[in-house]
């Protein structure tokens, strides 16, 4: 006898859930200062029908998740290592928490958060 019989039906995940997972996971990666803004309002119009939030674009096609992350990093970090860490951690979070396949995680480093110099 099965303890948890499979019930017919469907579970749907809101794009906002994917955006939240991507945002919180990315922000927790050492070396990430903050998420950046998406390129521009005009660019947002090109991405209609996709999940958008400041610094994050999520698209789902055939139960596969595609993510673009726009980040600003802390100074004195290895940009390549931080980018790879973001890709790995965000991918793992989506797979573990939602159980969906990840097609790609693109990381766009928009800037480095250098402290302002005195007198400028």
C-alpha positions as CSV (number, residue, x, y, z in Angstrom):
1,X,0.0,0.0,0.0
2,X,1.3,3.4,-1.0
3,X,1.6,6.1,1.7
4,X,1.3,9.0,-0.7
5,X,-0.8,8.0,-3.7
6,X,-0.4,10.2,-6.8
7,X,-3.4,12.3,-7.3
8,X,-4.2,13.5,-10.9
9,X,-3.7,17.2,-11.2
10,X,-1.2,19.9,-11.9
11,X,1.0,22.2,-9.8
12,X,1.7,25.6,-11.3
13,X,4.5,27.9,-10.1
14,X,4.0,31.7,-10.5
15,X,6.8,33.6,-12.2
16,X,7.0,35.8,-9.1
17,X,8.1,32.7,-7.1
18,X,11.0,32.2,-9.6
19,X,11.9,35.9,-9.4
20,X,12.0,35.8,-5.6
21,X,14.1,32.7,-5.5
22,X,16.5,34.2,-8.1
23,X,16.7,37.5,-6.2
24,X,17.2,36.1,-2.7
25,X,19.7,33.5,-3.9
26,X,21.8,36.0,-6.0
27,X,21.8,38.5,-3.2
28,X,23.2,35.9,-0.8
29,X,26.3,35.1,-3.0
30,X,29.5,36.5,-1.5
31,X,30.8,39.3,-3.7
32,X,27.4,40.4,-4.9
33,X,26.7,44.0,-3.7
34,X,23.2,44.3,-5.2
35,X,21.1,43.7,-8.3
36,X,21.2,46.2,-11.1
37,X,18.3,47.7,-13.0
38,X,17.3,46.1,-16.2
39,X,18.7,48.0,-19.3
40,X,15.8,50.3,-20.0
41,X,12.0,50.7,-20.1
42,X,12.1,50.2,-23.8
43,X,13.9,46.9,-23.3
44,X,11.2,45.8,-20.9
45,X,8.7,46.1,-23.7
46,X,10.7,43.6,-25.7
47,X,10.4,41.1,-22.9
48,X,6.6,41.1,-22.6
49,X,5.2,37.8,-21.3
50,X,8.3,37.1,-19.2
51,X,8.9,37.6,-15.5
52,X,10.7,40.9,-14.9
53,X,12.0,42.5,-11.8
54,X,14.9,44.9,-11.2
55,X,18.0,43.0,-12.1
56,X,16.2,39.8,-13.1
57,X,14.5,38.4,-16.2
58,X,12.9,34.9,-16.0
59,X,11.4,33.0,-18.8
60,X,9.8,29.5,-18.7
61,X,9.5,27.4,-21.9
62,X,8.4,23.8,-21.9
63,X,9.0,23.5,-18.1
64,X,12.6,24.8,-18.4
65,X,13.7,28.0,-16.7
66,X,15.9,30.6,-18.3
67,X,17.3,33.4,-16.2
68,X,19.2,36.6,-16.9
69,X,20.7,38.3,-13.8
70,X,22.1,41.9,-13.8
71,X,24.4,42.4,-10.9
72,X,26.7,44.9,-9.3
73,X,29.6,43.3,-7.5
74,X,31.7,44.3,-4.5
75,X,35.2,45.6,-5.2
76,X,38.2,43.2,-5.1
77,X,36.4,40.0,-6.0
78,X,37.2,37.6,-8.8
79,X,34.4,38.5,-11.3
80,X,34.5,35.1,-13.1
81,X,34.4,33.1,-9.8
82,X,31.4,35.2,-8.5
83,X,29.6,34.8,-11.8
84,X,30.1,31.0,-11.7
85,X,29.0,30.9,-8.1
86,X,25.8,32.8,-8.9
87,X,25.0,30.4,-11.8
88,X,25.6,27.4,-9.6
89,X,23.7,28.5,-6.6
90,X,20.7,30.0,-8.4
91,X,20.4,26.9,-10.6
92,X,20.6,24.6,-7.6
93,X,18.0,26.6,-5.7
94,X,15.5,26.4,-8.7
95,X,16.1,22.6,-9.1
96,X,15.9,21.9,-5.4
97,X,13.0,24.1,-4.4
98,X,10.8,23.8,-7.5
99,X,12.0,20.7,-9.3
100,X,12.2,22.4,-12.7
101,X,15.0,22.1,-15.2
102,X,17.3,25.1,-15.7
103,X,18.2,25.9,-19.4
104,X,20.6,28.7,-18.6
105,X,21.6,31.3,-16.0
106,X,23.2,34.3,-17.7
107,X,25.0,36.7,-15.4
108,X,25.6,40.3,-16.6
109,X,28.0,42.2,-14.4
110,X,26.9,45.9,-14.8
111,X,29.3,47.6,-12.4
112,X,31.5,47.3,-9.4
113,X,30.5,49.1,-6.2
114,X,33.7,51.1,-5.4
115,X,33.4,53.4,-2.5
116,X,33.3,57.1,-3.4
117,X,36.7,58.9,-3.1
118,X,37.0,61.7,-0.6
119,X,36.7,65.1,-2.1
120,X,34.8,64.0,-5.2
